[in-house]
Amino acid sequence: MSQEDEDDPMPTWFTFAEDDPRSARSYTSESEEPPSSRDDPECSYEAVKDMTVDLPLEPLPETIYGFVMASLIKDSSDLMLHSGLCMNSLKPCRIFGAFLLCMVMFGLQGFFIMEAKRLVTPRDVARAREVYGLFEDAMYTDDSGISHTYKTSNGHARGMDGYFNETRFDALPKEEKEFVCRIPLSQPHFLFGVLLIWTLTVMYHFRMTFNLFLRIVALPHLPTMDGALKPREDGGTEVMGLTCWMKAALILCVQCPRVIMNSILLWLGARWLTATLGFGDLLLNALALEFILNLSSLLYLTLAHQ
């Protein structure tokens, strides 16, 4: 997309500048290899302390987060450069619409998280505790019928060390055996694998967030947004720098809520998955949690993508 086409969605063609002379970084092509200090025996810390790290240009993600950031950066820059153009009167409307769409997405994610915490996880956690409490009470009862258990803070039985009675398992009712064997902690390797995949899924979103955060902070500070963008030969637009208030808006309004939402989802998802009775339901619940994470991509492709 060219710089002159001002009314199309913009997330994919923004890149963060690496070759701006005002920046503390330099840009090298893919064919160039940075010199290695290990090849020079006389290389010292004083000689390499001012070396810079070359980072490749990276487009904004095709999500609601990228759409909001692209709209705020480009439309603000266009308003500064061409304040007299009639078409620029629509720029504030697009910025407002992008933020409104972002708030809708955060609202949906927050709604699903709160309803899952209120309607789903308490029931599953209480059921898992109850089933395991009955199992512990039965397995820590000796042949004389004396139970060697204590009550947890939630009122469920837990066995004392040294009183586990393996012979009591055969005497358990069939239904109770089935419930106990469906507790995810009865198959720790399978549960660990599912929790690992869920954690890696959330960590991917964390990585994307912190990557954008570091790139935003590393950009040069500009007094105004009129010199923030530079057209590229491939039709894209390169971000050369941002004002302080723009960086603050991008970090506080986009990145920080995303970190908070992902942190809550990581905790809530691990708690729900651990308490899920049934291994098939365990996999289905993991997919349901990923659906909440992917709302940003779904809304963007449905409502904002060209």
N, C-alpha and C positions, 0 to 999 in steps of 0.2 A: 504494500500500500504506500502511496506517495504522501509527502507532507501536505500537498495541496488538497487532498481528499479529506475534509475535516469532519465529516458527519458519520463515518463508519466506526464500529467498535474497534478498540485499539489494543487489547492486551498482548497480542502475540508479536507486535513489531517494535516494542520498546526494548532497548538493551541499555545496559549500564556502561558508561564510557570507561575506556582504559587508556586511550591515547591522547587525552586532553592535556595540553601543556601546563594547565593550572593544577593538575592532579599530581599526587605524589607517586603515581604508578606510570609505567610505560607499557606499550602494547607491542607484542611480537607476533608475527604470523605463525601459522602452524608448521611451516617448513623450517622455521628458525628454531634452533635449540639454544637455550640459555647456557652461558659458559658455566662450567662447574669449578668450584673452588678446589675440589680434590685433585684436579689436573695440574694445579700450580703449587709446587712445594713451598714457594715463598709467600703464599697467600696468608694473610693474618686477619685477625678480627677487625683491625682498623680499616683494612682495605675492603671488607665486605659488609661492614655494619650499615652502610648507606645503600646497599643493594635493595631493589624492590622486587616484589613478587608479581609476576605477570598472571593475571586472571583472564580467562576467555570471556568474551561478551556473552551475555545470557539474557534471553527474552523473559518477559514477565509470564507467569503461568496462566494458562487458559482456564481461569477460575474467576469467581466473583471477586476474590482478593486482587487478582491482577487487573481485572476490569476497573475496579475502584481506583487503584493506584494510577493506572494509565489515564483514566479520565481526569483525575485531579491534577496530574502533572501536565498533560498536554493542554487541557482547556485553560488552566491557569496561565501557562506560557502564552497561549494564543490571545488571551485577554490582555496581557501586557504588551504584546507585539502589535496587535491589530485592534486596539480598543475602539476604533471608529467604524469598523465594519458592522453592517447590519446583522450578518449571520452570527456574529459573536455574542449577540444578545441571547442566543440559545445555549451558550456554553454553561452558564450557571445552572440552567435547567438540567443539563446532562450530568453535571457534577452532583446536583441534588438527587437526581434519579438513580445514579450509581450508588450513592450512600444509602438511599432508601432501600435499594435492592440488597445491599449488604446488611442493613438492619433487619430486613425480612429473613435473610438467611440465618443470622444470629438468633433471631426470635424463634425460628423453626428448630434450630439445634437446641436452644435452651428449653423449649417446650418438650421435646422428646426426652431430653435428659431428666427434667423434673418429673415428667410422667413416669418414666422408667424407674426413677428413684422412689416414687410414691406408690405405683401400682404393681410393678414387676419384681424388682429386687427384694423388697421386704418379704414377700410371700415365699420366694424361692429360698432365701437365706433362712427364714424361720423353719421351712419344711426340711431343709438339709440338717439344721441343728437338731430338730426333733427326731428325725430318723437316726442320726448318729448317736443322739443321747440314749435312745432305746437300745441301740446296739451295744453301747458301752455298759449300760446297766445290766444287760443280759450276760455279757462276756466277762464282767468282773464280779459275778456272783458265784460263790463256791458251792460245793456239793451239798453243804448244809443249808443252802438258801440264804446265806448272809451276803449282802451286797457291799462291796468295798469301793464305794464311789463317793464323790463329792459333787456339789452343785456349782456350776459356773455362775457368772454374773447374770446370765440370761436364763437361769433356772433349769439347765439341762445337766444330766449326769455325765461325769467323766471319771474314768477308772484311776485307781491308785497304783503306783508302780509295784510290781511284784505279785499282783493278784489276777493277772490275765488268765482265763480258763478257756483253753482252746476247745475242750470237749463240749462246751455250751453251744457252739455254733450249729451243730447238727440238730439241737433241740429247738432252734428258732423256727417260727412259722415260715412257710414258703414265701408268702408275700413280703415279710420283713426282710428275708434274705435278698429278694429281688431289689427291694428299695436300697438296701445297704450297698449292693454290688453296682448300683447305678450312680452312686456318688462319685463325682470325678476324681476325688482324692484316692479312691480305691485303685485307680490306674494312673499313678502320678506321672509316668512317662508320656502318656497321651495328653493329659492335662497340661503338662509343661510345654509340649509341642504347640498346642493351641494357644496358650498364653504367650509363648514366644512369638508366634506369628502375629497375634494381636498387638503385642508391644512393638514389634518391628513396624507394623502398619502405622501406629501412632507416631513412632520415632521418625518415620519418613516425613510426616507432616511437620514435626518439630524441626527437622533438618531444613526443609524448605523455608520455614518461617525465619530461622536464625540466619540462613544464607541471605535472604532478602534484607534482614535487619543489618547485617554487617556491610552489605553493599550500599545500603542507604546511608549508614553512618560514614563510610569511607569516601563518599562522593564529596567533591569540593563545595565549600560554602559560597553561595552567591548572594549579592545584595538584593537582586530582583530575579524574577523568573523569565525575563525576556531573553536571556542567554542560556537557558537550561537545556535546550534541544538542538540537535544538529542532524540534518538529513543525511542519510546514507545512500550509497550508490545502488544498493539492492532494493530501494524503496522504503526501507524502514526508518526509524528515528532513534537516535542515540541520546541518552541522558548524559549531559556533560556536568551537571551540578544541580544542587537544590538549595533553596533558602532554608534557614533554620526553622521557620514556622512550618514549612512544607514537610521537612523531615519529622518534626514533632507530630504533625497530623497523620502521616503515614504510619508511624510507629505506634502512637497511642490509640488511634481509631481503627487500625486494621490489624497490626501485628500482635499487640498486647491482648486484645480480646480473643484472638485465635489461639494464643498460647494458653490462656485460661481455660477455654473451651476444650482444648485437647487434653489438658491435664486432668480435668474432671472426667472426661470420657475414659482416659486410661485407668483411673482408679475405679470408676463405676463399672467399666467393662470387665476388669479383672475380678471384681467382687461378684458380679453376676455370673460369669462363666464358672467360677469355682463352686458356686452354689447350685448350678444347674444339674438336675437329676436326669440322667440319660445322655448317652454319648452322641446320639444323633441330634438331640436338641442342643447339645454343646456346640456343634459345628454350625447349626442354623442360627443360634444366638450370636456367634462370632460374625457371621455374614450380616446380620441385622445391625450390629454395631458399626460395621464398616459403611453401611448405608448412611448413617448419620454423618460420618466423616466426609463422605463424598457428595454431600448436598451442595457444596460450593461449585463443584464441576457440573453437577446436574442442572442447577439453576442457570449457570452461565451458558451452557450449551442450549438450553431451552429458551431463555429469554434475552440473552445478550449477544450470542454468537451470530456472525454474519452468515 
